[in-house]
Amino acid sequence: MIKRLLNSTKFRYLIAGCWNTVFGYSLGVTLFLLLTDSVHTALIAFICNLISTAISFITYKVFVFRTKGNWVREFFKACIVYSNVALISILAIWVLVDLVGLNIWISQALAIFATVIISYIGHKKFTFKARV
C-alpha cells in the first residue's frame, strides 16, 4: 500500500505541496515581519515568490513528476506557470493586507489556497507534460 501511494503522482504532489506550502508560508510571513517597515508588501511577496518558485520546481521535478526532461526547458515552463500564479498571489496579498486590512497570516493562507489548484494543473498539463 505504501509503495502504491509513493507511485501515485497525486500523493507525491500532496506531500511536496505540503512541504512547499509550509516553506513558502513561513518564508512569506518571516520576510513580512522582518521587512514590513522598509519594504512594500508587494515587493516582499515578489521576493518570497522567487525563492519559493525555485524550491517548488526542484521538489516537483525530482520527487513528484520524476521527469528526465531538460532542466532548463522545464524550469522555463515552470516559471511561466509560476509567474501567472505569482501575479495572482501577489495581488491577493496586497489587496488583503493593504486594502482590506486582513492579518498577513490569513492573507498568505488564502493566497496559497487559491493558487494550489492552478499550479497543479499548470505543471501537470504544461511544465512536466511528457513529450510525445
Order of alpha helices (4+ residues) and beta strands (2+ residues): alpha-alpha-alpha-alpha-alpha
